[in-house]
Structures are given as structure tokens and as C-alpha cells.
Amino acid sequence: MIGIIGGGAWGTALAQVASAEGTREVRLWAREEEVVASINDAHENTLFLPGVPLAPSIRASGDLGWVAEADPLLVVTPSQHMRAVLAQLDARPRHLILCAKGIEAGTMRLMHEVAHEACPTATLSVLSGPTFAHEVAKGLPTAITLACEDADTGARIAALIARPAFRPYAATDVVGAEIGGAVKNVLAIACGVVEGRALGQNAGAALISRGFAEMTRFGLARGARAETLAGLSGLGDLVLTCSSTSSRNFSLGLGLGQGKAAADLLADRRTVAEGAFTAPVLRAAAREAGVDMPITEAVCALLEGRMAVDEVVDALLARPLRAEH
């Protein structure tokens, strides 16, 4: 039996994977009563993942304790709410698979650091990589990173959640897997701005590559490995999220590039664009570490309404010329 904490699109897609074509019991916790009713009665999450039939072995509840009887638990809450949700779990030893992508505001901690503080008896893995929930739920081919500091535990968890079209690649660099997932959300906003402002494909490609340089600088400063950042959970996720309106973060940037206000775009969303919350935290963490992240700074300026799109673009283009490496 596997538990899923979080009833959004990604949590629901992972529940579908974990059900192993309906042969395994999956318990899913959701805050929204309509999500619980929809999954249990219609075998579909009509609010967050409409049109995708779900296995009957997936059962939903608003009772976190009932779901937490399962082991392992996939934690798919928004990053800024993870600590509060995990604090409600009992103290029994369990395995948590962290699926949120972000950095906690205030503490600047990564999700595995937050989970360790909230659940000190738990063992932890991080699931991160290039994934759109609707594709995963439909069984389309997907490869993803499953990072765990203990290689044997990671291999066991990877084998547990693997399906023919869902391939987790085991890794031990938890920090690198988390930083890739967090930073790419911010960069996806910037790429959306490029698309919304019709700045061209040259600019989009340049932004992805220079954004990857930012991700690498910050990751190495926080103890990540370069090969992890160049893998599925870093570069792979960056390429996917920076090139499609299926990405909530890219779509947010698209609206900004078209001249819409950040406050209006964020208020009109049922789902969370994690990059909007990660950007100011990432900026603070980068400054503290002495890491230059001009694209992240530019995204913050747009989200905070301090600069218009054209001003941000002009400022980036006016930066001094420098060696690429």
C-alpha cells in the first residue's frame, strides 16, 4: 500500500502510477472535498486532472492519518506548505518520497531539509525530473530521477514505483535533484516572458543555456554535483518546463511578457506556479552564497512590479561582456 499526500494534478498522476494498473492499493489525501468525492465516486480528479480515468484501487480521503498508515508516502504538497503538513504526521519511522519543487521561504531550506526537521525518524528520497502530470497519468513514456542518499534504499524505492512507461533513475545526490527542480521553475517564468514578448527562438535558446549556467553555479555552491544538474532533474526538467504552455511557470511568464500584472495572473490561478514563490527565496539564497544569478534577479523584478519587461530585457542585454565559462 502506497500513500499520496496531495490531491493536485501531480499527486493524482503519481497515484495512478503507484496503483500499478489497479493491482495495488493507493490512499490519497486531498484538502478539497470535491476532489475526494470525484476520485472515490467517479474515479477521476475532475478538478485538477479532468479526462483521465483513474484506477479503482485509488481511494481518497481528507483524513491524513488514514492515508499516513501507508508506507512509503509520496509527499506532493506545494513546497511552502510541506512543513505544516508533515508536522501533522505521527512519529513512526516511515519512508517519505518528496515530490515538491521549491525552497522554503524564511529558512532557505531545501525540501529534504524541511522534511528531516519535521519528521526526524523518516528516511527520505526525492523524486524530480521532466514530467507533465497529464502525460504521466496517461501512461506516456517518462524518465525521472529518484535521489536517495542511501543507494540501496533508493534502488528499492525506484523498483517499487517503476512501471513500463515510468522509469526512475536512481541517484544519491539529493541536493542536486532538489536544486534542479527548484531553479528551473524560476527560469521557466523567464522563458515564458521571452515567448510572450515575441523575442524569438534565439533569445529562448540563449536564456535556457544561460539559465542552466545559473542553476549550475548555485547548485555547486550548495553542494550539488555537476552531473546531477546536467541530468533529468536539472537540464532535462529545465528544457521541458521552459518550452511549453503545459508548464504553469512558463504560462505565468507568458502572461507577464504580454503585459499582464503578476498579481492578476497569480490571483486567477487554481494551481500553484511554484516559481513565483521560489524566485525571491532563490534570490536571497544566491546573494547569501555570493552567486551571480541575473535571470533570477530579473524574474523577481518583474514579479514585484519594479521593472517593466522591456526594462528587464535592456538591463540583461547591457550586462558587461564576459567569457562563457
N, C-alpha and C positions, 0 to 999 in steps of 0.2 A: 504494500500500500504506500502510495506517494501523496504528499500534501502540497498544495499550491497556495501561497499566501498572496492574494491579489487577483481580482477578477476583471482586469482590463483586457485589452486585445492580446498582449504578450503573455500574460498569465493564462488566458484561455487557450492560446495556441500551445503553450507548454503542457497544459493539462491534456490536450489531445495527443501530443507526442508521448507523454508519460503513460497514457492509457494502453499503449501497445495494441492498437487496433481493437480496443474494447476488452482485452483479456486481463487488464489489471485495474484494481480499484483505485480511483483518484478522488481525493477530497479537496475541494477548492473553497477558499474563504473569500468572500466579497462583502464590501460595505453596503452596496446598493441592493435593496430588496428586490428590485425588478430583475437584476442580474441573477440572483439566486433562484427566483421563480422561473425565469426564462430557461436557465440551464436544466433545472430539475423537471420542468413540465414539457418544454419543447425541445430539449437537447440542442439548444442554440443560445449563444450570447447575442441577443438581438440589439443590445445597446452598444457594445464595443466591437463585436465581430460578426455582424449580420451575414446571413447567407452561407454560413459554414456549419454543416451538421456535425454535432459532437457525439462522441461515443456514449452510450447509455451508462457505462461504468463510471462516468464522471458525475459526481454529486456535489452540489454547492450548499454552503451554509454561511450564515452570519455569525456563527459560533466559532470563534478562533480556537477555543480549547478542543472542540471536536476534531477540527482539521489538524491540530498540532499533535494528535495521537499518532499520526503517520510519521514515517521516517524513511527517507530523508524529506526535508521540506524545501521546496523551491520558493525563495522569497522574491516576489515580483512587485513589491510596493514602490512608489516613487521614492527617489533617494532621500529627499528631505523628510520623509515620514518613516523611514526604516527604523530608526532608533525607538520611536514611540511604539511602533507595532511590536518589535522584538521584545521590548520591555514587558509585554503582556504574557509572554510565554513562561511556562514553569521552568524550573532549573534542571530538569532531567537532561542527561547527555543526549545529544542528537546531532545529526549532520545537516547543516544549512548550505544550500546552494544559492548563492547570491546572484540575482539576475538584474538588479537595478544598476543604472549607469549614472554616476554623478559623484560629487564631492560635498560633504556635509557643510552647510553654512555655519559660520562661527568657529567651529573646531578645525576646519580644513582637513578633516579625516576622510580617507577612502572608506568604501563601504565595508570592507573586511575588518577595518579597524573599529568602525562603529559596531559591527556585529560582535566582535570579540569583547568589547566593553559591555554590550547589552546582554550577551549570552556567553559568559566565560567558559562554560562547560562544553560548548558545542565545538565540533570540528567544522571547518569551512572550506568551501570551494567557490569559485567564481565562474559563471557561465557568461561569455561575452563573444560577440562576433557579428558578422554581416547578416542580419536577419530582419525581414519584414514579417510581422505576425501572420498576416493573411496567407502568405506563401507557405510558411511552416505548417499552419493549420490544415492547408490543403494537401500536404504531403509532397510539396515540390522539393527538389534536392537542395540541401542546406549543409554547410560545414561551419563549425563553431569551435571556439576554444573552451576547454574545461580546465581551469587552473586550480591546482591544489598543491600546497607546499609539500605534502607527503605524496610521493609518486604512486605508491601502491594504492592509497585511498583514492587518488584521482583516477587511476585506471579502473578501479571497481565502480566508481560512480559513473564514469564515462560508459562503461559496458551496460550499466543499469538503464540509462536513458537513451542509449543509441537505438536508432531504427534504420531500416534500409535506406531511407532518404534523409536521415538526420544523423550527421556524422560529427561527434565531438572528438576533437583532437586534444589529448591530454598534455598538460604543461605544468610547470611548477612555479612560474613567475606570476604570482597573484597580483603584485603591484603593477606590473606591465599590462596585464589583461584589464585591470580596472582603469588605469590611466588612459589607455587607448579608447575605451568606451566612453569615458567622461569627456575627454578633449574633443573627440570627433563630433559630439553634439553641438559644441560651440562653433566649430569650423563649418558644420553644415548650415548654420544660420548665415554665415558669411557667403557661402556658395549660393544660397538662395537669393541673397541680395544681388549677387552678380547676375543671376538669371532674371530677377525682377527688374533690374536696371538695364537689361539688354546690353551688357558689357562684352559679350562674345565668348566663344569657346576657348580662345587663347587665355583670356583672363581666368576662366573657370579652371583650366588645367594648371595655370600658374598658382592659383590660390590653393588648390589641393596639394600641390607639391611643396609650396612654402608653408602651408599649414602642417603638413607632415613633419617638416623640419622643426616647427614649434613644438609639436607633440613629442618629438624625439628629444629635444633639448630639455623639456620639462620632465619627461619620463626618466631620463638618465639622472637628472638632478634628484629625483625621488627614489632612485634605486632600482628602476626597471632595467630590463635587458633590451638591447637594441633589436635582437632577433624577434622578441615578442612584439615590439612595436611595429615591426615590418611584417607581422603575420596577420592572421584572421581577425584578431581582436583589436588591432591597430589600423594598419593600412587597409586591410580588407573591409573593415567596418566603415572607415573613412570614405572609401570610394563609393560604397553603396549609398551611404546616407547623404553624400554631397551631390547626388546626381538624380534624385527622384522626388517627385511631389508626394510619394508614399511616406516620405520622412516628415514627421511633424516639425522637426527643426528646420529642414530645408523650406518647408511651406511657410513657416514663420518668417524666414529671411526673404522669401519671395514677396510676401506682403510688404515687408519693410522697403525692399527695393522698388516697389510700386508706389511708395509714398505714404503708406498707411502707418498709423501710430502704433507703437508697440503695445501700449495699454489696451487699445481697442482689439488688436489681434489676439492678445492673451486672454482678454475677458470673454472672447467669443468661442473659446475652445473648451470642449468637454474633456479632452485628453491633455496630458501634460507634455509640453515641449521642454524636456529636461535641460536643454542647452541654455534656456533663458535664466534658469536658476543657477546653473553651474558657472556661467560666464563670470559674474562678479567674484565668486569664490575662487575660481581658477586664476583670475587676475591677481587677487590678494596673495594666493599661494605662490604664484610666479614671482611677484615682486619680493616676497619674503625670501625666496630661494635665489634671487638675483638672476632670473631667467627672462630674457627678452622675448615677449610674445605680442608683437604689434597687431596681429589679426585679432587676437582675443581682446586687446585694448579697444580696437575699432568696433567690435561687436558690442562691447559694453557701452561705448559712447552712443551707439545707435539705440540700444535698448533703454538707456537712461534719458534719451532725448536731448543729449548735449550737443550733438552734431547731426547735420543732415547727411544723406547718403553721398551727395557729391563732395561735401567737405571731407568725409572719411576717405573716399577714393583718392582725392587730391593729396591728402596727408600721407597715405600709403605710397603713392607714386613719387612723392617728394622726398622720401627717405634716402639717405646717402647711399650711393652705390657701394657694394661690398663683395667680397669673394663669396661664392656659393657655399663652400664648406669651410 
